[in-house]
Amino acid sequence: MNSQLTAFVTLISTSGVFNLYLCIYVLNRRHLYPNIAKYFVLYTAATAVYCFGSAFGLMATSLEQMKLWTIVLYMGMPFSPPLGLLFNCRYLGIKVTKRRVAALLTIPSITLAMVATNDWHHLHYRVFEVDPVLGAPYVHLEIGAWYAVHGIFIFGCMFASFLLLLSRWKETAQSYRLQLVALMCGQLVPIVTAFAYLIGVTPPGIDPVPVVLWLSSILYVVSINSSRMFSIVPIAKDAIFNSMDNGVVVTDETNRLIEFNRQAESMFPRLDKSMFGMSIEQAWLELAGAPLPAEWETTAFVCEYPFASDPAKRIYQVRATSLRHANNRRGQLIIIADVTELKRLQDQLEHQAYYDELTRIYNRRAFFQKGEQALVAAKEASLPFALILFDIDHFKRVNDTYGHQTGDRLLKHVADVCSAELAEGMLFARYGGEEFAVALGGSTAEEGEALANRLRRRVEEQPLPLHTGERSIAVTVSVGVTEAAVGAGESLYQLLSEADQALYAAKGGGRNQVRVYSGK
């Protein structure tokens, strides 16, 4: 082995040792930085395999050995750039999903398979032979179609990593920039060296990239020891700002819009950078179609705004807090949380608490709560208050004859018929079992009796159809009506007792009729 080849093997081996050291160092301390350790360990391990495979390849003495060590180095080389890209994404706070990992590792896996089976198809190397002039271990290569795909991919990964790191330079504190320099050099050094190899300015027959990888490895080591790289990872402000679940809008001291994050942009489809400098009141009016409340600078509030691009109404909780900018200038930080699903859940729970599950009208609990409020309001306004209580005649017979499923259909049928007859705002509830109640604030017993008779006739006119044939079940109701006269001190419970007495009088009188309580 000549001195030049020995120098190459030494430098490549040094690169491999440095990367192996970095791999083991971070692996042993992975519990300190679990978010990024995995990808850095895999990245340096792949690079170490690449370097050691290259070093042993330069010590090969036959074509078979050269092919074997080429396969070994390809176990690392095509995986190193995409793993480096994944590591840099995690380092910068960019989300890495399993799908993205699988997508980035697909081409390297195909490349490894192509190299291992190249003698059968020659898609990666059209020619792979010992250099006819220099001899082993120098290689004479002619690249194939897949080599071009592979080359474009790994160059793309390294260039994307470099650009991502460079884009965060201004946002990174001075004390952390050495880390960025190390990471950028880790991508830039192989890019420049590989380009020099492709244009033919490096020694023939040797891959120069692993020869220079020790340089980026040293920068990694220095950065780890001098700036506590990985122990303190600078997640850029932009990454934090844009990864927040809530929308954030920032104003200056004159309440002009100066910044917003991606979540705010998704909440407000019309929001874009052309609105910078616009007053927040004007911007909000354009975005939400409604003005900000006057107290928006001092208190939290909940607003509901429909958007033209979203037919469903979204509900946002908006909070504002004072913010100090550079040079002691102040502004406002407005945090917008989408509480639509929470509000819907609250509405659903409220509906379950106050509505009868079968008939979809108010239940007994809601009737007492809202009925008491209506009775108090009527008393305060010196208005009468009528109450109707009715139940379905011979309901037990329907259950016994046709089954409880038909009984449930009958309850729903009667509730639907009566709901169609009642005016909007009238308090109608399933009082219990087959009993229903209607509260009429501002109505007299005579008006209540007239409404009760309309309900009774509508129910009688609409029998419940059965599923089999054209048969139907005749339906009637018995009704009791009472009134809390103006100035009386009766409670809702007393009125219900009076209406119940009138109801039983209607049943005793032959059913399918209305009786007004007359015990007053």
Secondary structure as GFF3:
##gff-version 3
##sequence-region A 1 520
A	DSSP	alpha_helix	3	28	.	.	.	ID=ss1
A	DSSP	three_ten_helix	30	32	.	.	.	ID=ss2
A	DSSP	alpha_helix	34	57	.	.	.	ID=ss3
A	DSSP	alpha_helix	63	73	.	.	.	ID=ss4
A	DSSP	alpha_helix	80	91	.	.	.	ID=ss5
A	DSSP	alpha_helix	98	116	.	.	.	ID=ss6
A	DSSP	alpha_helix	118	121	.	.	.	ID=ss7
A	DSSP	beta_strand	125	130	.	.	.	ID=ss8
A	DSSP	beta_strand	139	143	.	.	.	ID=ss9
A	DSSP	alpha_helix	145	167	.	.	.	ID=ss10
A	DSSP	three_ten_helix	174	176	.	.	.	ID=ss11
A	DSSP	alpha_helix	177	198	.	.	.	ID=ss12
A	DSSP	alpha_helix	209	227	.	.	.	ID=ss13
A	DSSP	alpha_helix	237	243	.	.	.	ID=ss14
A	DSSP	beta_strand	247	251	.	.	.	ID=ss15
A	DSSP	beta_strand	257	260	.	.	.	ID=ss16
A	DSSP	alpha_helix	262	267	.	.	.	ID=ss17
A	DSSP	three_ten_helix	273	275	.	.	.	ID=ss18
A	DSSP	alpha_helix	280	288	.	.	.	ID=ss19
A	DSSP	beta_strand	301	307	.	.	.	ID=ss20
A	DSSP	beta_strand	310	324	.	.	.	ID=ss21
A	DSSP	three_ten_helix	326	328	.	.	.	ID=ss22
A	DSSP	beta_strand	330	338	.	.	.	ID=ss23
A	DSSP	alpha_helix	340	354	.	.	.	ID=ss24
A	DSSP	alpha_helix	364	380	.	.	.	ID=ss25
A	DSSP	beta_strand	385	392	.	.	.	ID=ss26
A	DSSP	alpha_helix	395	402	.	.	.	ID=ss27
A	DSSP	alpha_helix	404	421	.	.	.	ID=ss28
A	DSSP	beta_strand	427	432	.	.	.	ID=ss29
A	DSSP	beta_strand	435	441	.	.	.	ID=ss30
A	DSSP	alpha_helix	445	461	.	.	.	ID=ss31
A	DSSP	beta_strand	464	465	.	.	.	ID=ss32
A	DSSP	beta_strand	472	473	.	.	.	ID=ss33
A	DSSP	beta_strand	477	484	.	.	.	ID=ss34
A	DSSP	alpha_helix	492	508	.	.	.	ID=ss35
A	DSSP	beta_strand	514	516	.	.	.	ID=ss36
###
